Amino acid sequence: MPFISKNPATEEVLAAFPELTESELEKKLALAFSTYKIWRTVSFGERASLLRKAAVILREESKFIGQTITLEMGKPIAAAIGEVEKCALVCDYYAENAEKILASEHIPTENAESFVRFDPLGIVLSVMPWNFPLWQVFRFAAPATMAGNVGILKHASNVPQCGMIIEEVFRKAGFPDGVFTNLMVGSAQVEKIIRDPRVVAVTLTGSEWAGSQVAMQCGKEIKKTVLELGGSDPFIVLEDADLDLAVKIGITARLQNCGQSCIAAKRFIIVGKNYDAFLGAFKKGFESLVVGDPIDPRTQMGPLATEAILNDIDNQIRVSLEKGAQLITGGKRLDRKGYFLAPTILAGITSDMPAYYEEFFGPVALVFKAKDAADAVRIANDTSFGLGASIWSRDIEKAKLLARDIEAGSVFINKMVLSDPRLPFGGIKKSGYGRELSHYGIKEFCNIKTVVVA
């Protein structure tokens, strides 16, 4: 089956690419394996020099690459360019810090010498999504290659050109062939790749279902996995919050990337007296948003990435409304070409609705009313997900105490949840396990090796 690149704003087919044959796949795996044997011996200084060159290329070509992102998955052009520049940032971070992070740790014992080494593992398969088609890949590839591993990429089928661009960036930067390889393969071939003894680990960012399948397959093979899965992040607004700020950031936090982000704020939990004022201002902000062609710099929200995603969201809204949810605004597909959904707010949500227990991966905000801070934490934790959360309050010490009780991989106070190369990123519960970024992320795919000298 060919890989189809389709513009979600116009429904125009941009390009099509054939799937790798078995012999082509074998050649790429063999090259990656032979390259690893050499790459693992290359100095940190040489690796860092190449990664810095990749950062330069990303910045120099950010407009072209950003346009490709926009055309393939519908991200507004300014955000797409920003994504490319963030990839350059993570390259610079690991080029600067990997050697220090992975320096041997000497531990005093009764022996003459005891230390811990951080050695590479080998070929790491990355199974990546379409919503941040460059950032999701680089936040794995930069640390993994700096640690001495080599990466192979199975990208989402609707962003084939983004996968090709990433491999080309590595090539232009001067990395040896096989250090990073884009594989034009479908989901059906992932299990075969996982079973290959040359592949030692897998990192996946995607849906809960995809993560469970990969975890099951890797479990059979006893192979390391890092999973970053879905999220239904709470956005808690306490009674002493700066309401104007919470509304302003809340709109961005929910509707960035057309709501197609694991760490987008999805459940807005408003405490006590703020509920009506927040909901009114929130509705006004949603309705004033400029929705349109993402290549137009004036556009604030583009289309959903595929028609299937649009249909799924539409069904979630419909079922929730049938069960009694209140439609505050939106809820309809826009009458125009492309996969556009009006920014939507649902309230009056109860536990028997999809809006309560499912992740809404699109421009739909779910608003809840809480009696007090303790009730807000209860609602926030009443989910199978645990990726990110934010708390909005002028009382920072109180917010920090509440953060302790939030079941999530990260909690941001008076700030939108985001990923940062300097900070660990990942979730708990059905949002996955393991960490990306920071010193934690680069060590995920290292052999933490103890060496003792008598």
C-alpha positions as CSV (number, residue, x, y, z in Angstrom):
1,M,0.0,0.0,0.0
2,P,1.5,3.4,-0.9
3,F,1.9,6.2,1.6
4,I,-0.3,9.1,0.7
5,S,0.6,12.7,1.6
6,K,-2.7,14.6,1.6
7,N,-3.4,18.3,2.4
8,P,-6.1,18.2,5.2
9,A,-7.1,21.8,4.4
10,T,-7.9,21.1,0.8
11,E,-8.2,17.3,0.6
12,E,-5.7,17.4,-2.3
13,V,-3.3,14.5,-2.7
14,L,0.3,15.9,-2.7
15,A,2.4,12.8,-3.2
16,A,2.4,9.0,-2.9
17,F,5.3,6.7,-2.0
18,P,5.7,2.9,-2.2
19,E,6.2,0.8,0.9
20,L,9.6,-0.8,1.3
21,T,9.9,-4.4,-0.1
22,E,11.3,-7.1,2.2
23,S,14.7,-6.9,0.5
24,E,14.8,-3.1,0.8
25,L,14.0,-3.3,4.5
26,E,16.6,-5.9,5.1
27,K,19.3,-3.7,3.4
28,K,18.4,-0.8,5.6
29,L,18.5,-2.9,8.8
30,A,21.8,-4.5,7.8
31,L,23.3,-1.0,7.2
32,A,22.0,0.3,10.5
33,F,23.5,-2.7,12.3
34,S,26.9,-2.4,10.7
35,T,26.9,1.4,11.2
36,Y,26.2,1.0,14.9
37,K,29.3,-1.1,15.4
38,I,31.4,1.9,14.3
39,W,29.2,4.7,15.5
40,R,29.3,3.4,19.1
41,T,33.1,4.0,19.1
42,V,32.9,7.6,17.7
43,S,33.8,10.3,20.3
44,F,31.3,12.5,21.9
45,G,33.0,15.5,20.3
46,E,32.6,14.1,16.8
47,R,28.9,13.2,17.4
48,A,28.3,16.7,18.9
49,S,29.8,18.4,15.9
50,L,27.5,16.6,13.6
51,L,24.4,17.2,15.8
52,R,25.2,21.0,15.9
53,K,25.4,20.9,12.1
54,A,21.9,19.3,12.0
55,A,20.7,22.2,14.2
56,V,22.1,24.7,11.8
57,I,20.4,23.0,8.9
58,L,17.1,22.9,10.7
59,R,17.2,26.6,11.4
60,E,18.3,27.5,7.8
61,E,15.6,25.4,6.3
62,S,12.9,26.0,8.9
63,K,10.5,27.8,6.5
64,F,10.7,25.0,3.9
65,I,10.4,22.2,6.4
66,G,7.6,24.1,8.2
67,Q,5.7,24.4,5.0
68,T,5.9,20.6,4.5
69,I,4.6,20.1,8.0
70,T,1.7,22.4,7.3
71,L,0.8,20.9,4.0
72,E,0.9,17.3,5.3
73,M,-0.9,17.6,8.6
74,G,-2.5,21.1,8.8
75,K,-0.5,22.9,11.5
76,P,-0.6,26.7,11.1
77,I,2.6,27.8,9.4
78,A,4.0,29.9,12.3
79,A,3.6,26.9,14.7
80,A,5.2,24.6,12.1
81,I,8.2,26.8,11.7
82,G,8.4,27.0,15.5
83,E,8.4,23.2,15.8
84,V,11.4,23.0,13.4
85,E,13.3,25.6,15.5
86,K,12.5,23.6,18.7
87,C,14.1,20.6,17.0
88,A,17.3,22.6,16.5
89,L,17.1,23.5,20.2
90,V,17.1,19.9,21.3
91,C,20.0,19.1,19.0
92,D,22.0,21.9,20.6
93,Y,21.1,20.8,24.1
94,Y,22.4,17.2,23.7
95,A,25.4,18.3,21.6
96,E,26.4,20.5,24.6
97,N,25.4,18.2,27.5
98,A,25.5,14.5,26.4
99,E,29.1,13.9,27.3
100,K,28.7,15.4,30.8
101,I,25.4,13.5,31.4
102,L,26.9,10.2,30.3
103,A,30.3,10.6,32.1
104,S,31.1,7.5,34.3
105,E,29.9,7.8,37.9
106,H,32.4,6.8,40.4
107,I,30.9,5.3,43.6
108,P,33.0,4.7,46.8
109,T,33.0,1.1,47.9
110,E,35.4,-1.2,49.7
111,N,36.8,-2.1,46.2
112,A,39.8,-0.4,44.6
113,E,37.5,1.2,42.1
114,S,33.7,1.1,41.4
115,F,32.0,3.0,38.7
116,V,29.0,3.1,36.4
117,R,29.3,3.4,32.6
118,F,26.5,4.4,30.2
119,D,27.0,2.4,27.1
120,P,24.8,2.5,23.9
121,L,22.4,-0.4,23.2
122,G,22.2,-0.7,19.5
123,I,19.4,-0.1,17.0
124,V,16.4,1.6,18.5
125,L,13.1,1.6,16.6
126,S,11.0,4.8,16.9
127,V,7.3,4.6,16.1
128,M,6.2,8.2,15.8
129,P,2.9,10.2,15.3
130,W,1.9,12.8,12.9
131,N,0.8,15.6,15.3
132,F,4.4,16.9,15.9
133,P,6.0,15.1,13.0
134,L,9.5,16.6,13.5
135,W,9.6,17.3,17.2
136,Q,8.5,13.9,18.4
137,V,11.3,12.3,16.3
138,F,14.1,14.7,17.2
139,R,13.4,14.5,20.9
140,F,14.2,10.8,20.6
141,A,16.9,10.9,17.8
142,A,19.1,13.7,19.3
143,P,19.8,11.9,22.6
144,A,19.7,8.4,21.2
145,T,22.4,9.1,18.6
146,M,24.5,11.2,21.0
147,A,24.5,8.2,23.3
148,G,26.0,6.1,20.5
149,N,22.8,4.3,19.4
150,V,21.4,4.4,15.9
151,G,17.8,5.1,15.1
152,I,15.3,3.7,12.7
153,L,12.0,5.5,12.2
154,K,8.5,4.2,11.4
155,H,6.6,7.4,10.9
156,A,2.9,7.9,10.7
157,S,1.6,7.0,7.2
158,N,0.1,10.5,6.6
159,V,3.4,12.4,7.0
160,P,5.8,10.5,4.7
161,Q,7.5,13.6,3.5
162,C,8.3,14.7,7.0
163,G,10.0,11.3,7.6
164,M,12.1,11.7,4.5
165,I,13.1,15.3,5.5
166,I,14.4,14.1,8.9
167,E,16.6,11.5,7.3
168,E,17.8,14.1,4.8
169,V,18.8,16.5,7.7
170,F,21.0,13.8,9.2
171,R,22.5,13.1,5.8
172,K,23.2,16.8,5.1
173,A,24.8,17.2,8.5
174,G,27.3,14.5,7.7
175,F,26.1,11.7,9.8
176,P,27.2,8.3,8.5
177,D,24.6,6.4,6.5
178,G,22.7,4.2,8.9
179,V,22.9,6.4,12.0
180,F,19.3,7.5,11.3
181,T,17.1,5.7,8.8
182,N,13.5,6.5,7.7
183,L,11.6,3.3,7.0
184,M,8.6,3.6,4.7
185,V,6.8,0.7,6.3
186,G,3.2,0.2,7.5
187,S,2.0,-0.8,11.0
188,A,1.7,-4.4,9.9
189,Q,5.5,-4.6,9.6
190,V,6.3,-3.2,13.0
191,E,6.0,-6.5,14.8
192,K,8.5,-8.2,12.4
193,I,11.0,-5.3,12.9
194,I,10.6,-5.7,16.7
195,R,11.3,-9.4,16.4
196,D,14.5,-8.8,14.5
197,P,17.4,-9.5,17.0
198,R,19.4,-6.5,15.7
199,V,16.7,-4.2,17.1
200,V,17.2,-3.8,20.8
201,A,14.6,-1.3,22.0
202,V,11.5,0.6,20.9
203,T,10.2,4.1,21.7
204,L,6.6,4.9,20.7
205,T,4.6,8.1,20.9
206,G,1.0,7.5,20.0
207,S,-2.3,6.1,21.1
208,E,-3.0,3.9,24.1
209,W,-3.9,1.0,21.7
210,A,-0.7,1.4,19.7
211,G,1.4,1.5,22.9
212,S,-0.2,-1.6,24.3
213,Q,0.5,-3.5,21.0
214,V,4.1,-2.5,20.9
215,A,4.5,-3.2,24.6
216,M,3.1,-6.7,24.2
217,Q,5.3,-7.5,21.2
218,C,8.4,-6.2,23.0
219,G,7.4,-8.1,26.1
220,K,7.6,-11.3,24.1
221,E,11.1,-10.4,22.9
222,I,12.2,-9.0,26.3
223,K,13.1,-5.6,24.7
224,K,13.1,-2.2,26.4
225,T,10.3,0.2,25.6
226,V,9.5,3.9,26.3
227,L,5.9,4.8,25.7
228,E,4.4,8.3,25.5
229,L,0.7,7.8,25.0
230,G,-2.5,9.7,25.3
231,G,-3.5,12.4,27.8
232,S,-6.5,14.1,29.2
233,D,-4.8,16.9,31.0
234,P,-6.6,18.8,33.7
235,F,-6.4,22.6,33.8
236,I,-7.4,23.6,37.3
237,V,-8.5,27.1,38.0
238,L,-8.7,27.9,41.7
239,E,-10.8,30.7,43.1
240,D,-7.8,33.0,43.6
241,A,-6.5,32.6,40.1
242,D,-5.8,35.4,37.7
243,L,-8.9,34.7,35.6
244,D,-8.0,36.7,32.6
245,L,-4.6,35.0,32.3
246,A,-6.2,31.5,32.9
247,V,-8.7,32.1,30.1
248,K,-6.1,33.5,27.7
249,I,-3.6,30.7,28.2
250,G,-6.4,28.1,28.4
251,I,-7.6,28.9,24.9
252,T,-4.1,28.4,23.5
253,A,-3.5,25.3,25.7
254,R,-6.6,23.6,24.3
255,L,-6.6,24.7,20.7
256,Q,-2.8,24.6,19.8
257,N,-2.3,22.3,16.9
258,C,-6.1,22.1,16.5
259,G,-6.2,20.4,19.9
260,Q,-4.2,17.5,18.5
261,S,-1.6,17.3,21.3
262,C,-1.2,14.7,24.0
263,I,-0.3,17.5,26.5
264,A,-3.0,19.9,25.4
265,A,-5.3,21.0,28.3
266,K,-8.5,19.0,27.7
267,R,-10.4,19.1,31.0
268,F,-11.0,22.6,32.5
269,I,-11.9,22.2,36.1
270,I,-13.1,25.5,37.5
271,V,-13.5,26.0,41.3
272,G,-16.5,27.7,42.8
273,K,-17.3,31.3,42.0
274,N,-15.1,31.5,38.9
275,Y,-17.1,29.0,36.9
276,D,-19.6,31.4,35.1
277,A,-17.1,34.1,34.4
278,F,-14.5,31.7,33.1
279,L,-17.0,29.9,30.9
280,G,-18.3,33.1,29.4
281,A,-14.9,34.5,28.6
282,F,-13.7,31.1,27.3
283,K,-16.7,30.9,24.9
284,K,-16.0,34.4,23.6
285,G,-12.4,33.5,23.0
286,F,-13.2,30.2,21.2
287,E,-15.7,32.0,18.9
288,S,-13.3,34.8,18.0
289,L,-10.6,32.4,16.8
290,V,-9.5,32.7,13.1
291,V,-10.0,29.2,11.6
292,G,-8.8,28.7,8.1
293,D,-6.0,27.8,5.7
294,P,-3.0,26.9,7.8
295,I,-0.6,28.2,5.2
296,D,-2.1,31.7,5.8
297,P,-0.1,33.4,8.6
298,R,-3.3,35.0,9.9
299,T,-4.8,31.6,10.7
300,Q,-4.9,30.6,14.3
301,M,-6.4,27.2,13.9
302,G,-6.2,24.9,11.0
303,P,-8.0,21.6,10.1
304,L,-7.8,18.2,11.8
305,A,-5.1,16.0,10.2
306,T,-7.4,13.4,8.6
307,E,-11.0,12.8,7.9
308,A,-11.0,9.7,10.2
309,I,-9.9,11.9,13.1
310,L,-12.7,14.4,12.3
311,N,-15.2,11.6,12.2
312,D,-14.0,10.2,15.5
313,I,-14.3,13.6,17.3
314,D,-17.7,14.2,15.7
315,N,-18.9,10.9,17.1
316,Q,-17.5,11.6,20.6
317,I,-19.3,15.0,20.6
318,R,-22.6,13.5,19.3
319,V,-22.7,10.6,21.9
320,S,-21.8,13.0,24.7
321,L,-24.6,15.4,23.7
322,E,-27.1,12.5,23.4
323,K,-26.2,11.6,27.0
324,G,-27.0,15.1,28.2
325,A,-23.8,17.2,27.8
326,Q,-24.4,20.9,27.2
327,L,-23.1,22.4,24.0
328,I,-21.6,25.8,24.8
329,T,-20.3,26.6,21.4
330,G,-19.2,24.8,18.2
331,G,-19.9,21.1,17.8
332,K,-20.1,21.2,14.0
333,R,-18.0,20.5,11.0
334,L,-17.4,23.7,9.1
335,D,-19.1,24.0,5.7
336,R,-16.0,24.2,3.6
337,K,-13.4,22.0,1.9
338,G,-11.0,20.3,4.3
339,Y,-11.3,18.6,7.7
340,F,-12.4,21.6,9.8
341,L,-14.3,21.5,13.0
342,A,-15.6,24.6,14.8
343,P,-13.8,25.1,18.2
344,T,-16.1,23.4,20.7
345,I,-16.9,23.6,24.4
346,L,-18.9,21.0,26.3
347,A,-20.1,21.4,29.9
348,G,-22.5,19.5,32.1
349,I,-20.4,16.4,31.7
350,T,-21.1,13.2,33.7
351,S,-19.2,10.0,34.1
352,D,-21.3,8.0,31.6
353,M,-20.2,10.2,28.7
354,P,-17.2,9.8,26.3
355,A,-16.4,13.4,27.3
356,Y,-15.7,12.2,30.8
357,Y,-13.5,9.2,30.3
358,E,-12.1,9.4,26.7
359,E,-9.3,11.5,25.3
360,F,-10.6,14.2,22.9
361,F,-7.9,14.6,20.3
362,G,-9.2,17.7,18.6
363,P,-10.5,21.3,19.3
364,V,-13.0,20.3,22.1
365,A,-12.7,21.7,25.6
366,L,-14.5,19.9,28.4
367,V,-15.5,22.1,31.3
368,F,-16.2,20.9,34.9
369,K,-17.3,22.7,38.0
370,A,-15.5,21.8,41.3
371,K,-16.7,22.7,44.8
372,D,-13.3,23.3,46.2
373,A,-9.6,22.6,45.6
374,A,-9.9,19.0,47.0
375,D,-12.8,18.3,44.6
376,A,-10.8,19.7,41.7
377,V,-8.0,17.3,42.5
378,R,-10.5,14.4,42.7
379,I,-11.9,15.3,39.3
380,A,-8.4,15.7,37.8
381,N,-7.3,12.3,39.0
382,D,-10.5,10.5,37.9
383,T,-9.1,9.4,34.6
384,S,-7.0,6.6,33.2
385,F,-4.5,9.1,31.9
386,G,-1.7,10.9,33.7
387,L,0.5,12.9,31.3
388,G,0.4,16.6,32.3
389,A,-1.6,19.0,34.4
390,S,-1.7,22.7,35.2
391,I,-2.9,24.6,38.3
392,W,-3.8,28.3,38.2
393,S,-3.6,30.2,41.5
394,R,-2.0,33.3,43.1
395,D,-1.1,31.2,46.1
396,I,2.0,29.4,44.8
397,E,2.6,27.4,48.0
398,K,-0.9,26.1,48.0
399,A,-0.6,25.2,44.3
400,K,2.7,23.3,45.0
401,L,0.9,21.3,47.7
402,L,-1.8,20.4,45.2
403,A,0.7,19.5,42.6
404,R,2.0,16.7,45.0
405,D,-1.5,15.1,44.8
406,I,-2.0,15.3,41.0
407,E,-1.4,12.0,39.3
408,A,0.6,13.1,36.3
409,G,4.1,13.1,34.9
410,S,4.3,16.9,35.0
411,V,2.4,19.7,36.7
412,F,2.8,23.4,35.6
413,I,1.7,26.2,37.9
414,N,0.4,29.3,36.1
415,K,1.9,28.1,32.9
416,M,0.8,26.0,29.9
417,V,2.2,22.5,29.9
418,L,5.0,22.1,27.4
419,S,8.1,20.0,26.8
420,D,11.6,21.3,27.3
421,P,14.9,19.6,26.5
422,R,16.1,20.4,30.0
423,L,13.2,18.7,31.8
424,P,12.0,15.1,31.8
425,F,8.9,14.4,29.8
426,G,6.5,11.5,30.1
427,G,3.5,10.1,31.9
428,I,2.0,7.6,34.3
429,K,-1.1,5.3,34.2
430,K,-2.3,4.8,30.6
431,S,-0.3,7.8,29.4
432,G,2.8,5.5,29.3
433,Y,6.1,5.0,31.1
434,G,9.7,6.0,30.8
435,R,10.9,9.5,30.2
436,E,12.2,11.5,27.2
437,L,14.4,14.6,27.3
438,S,16.8,15.8,30.0
439,H,19.4,13.5,31.5
440,Y,16.7,10.9,32.2
441,G,15.7,10.6,28.5
442,I,19.2,10.0,27.2
443,K,19.8,7.2,29.8
444,E,16.6,5.3,28.8
445,F,18.5,3.7,25.9
446,C,21.8,3.1,27.6
447,N,23.2,0.0,29.2
448,I,23.8,1.2,32.8
449,K,26.8,-0.9,33.4
450,T,28.6,-1.5,36.7
451,V,32.3,-1.9,36.7
452,V,34.2,-3.0,39.8
453,V,38.0,-3.3,40.2
454,A,39.1,-5.5,43.1
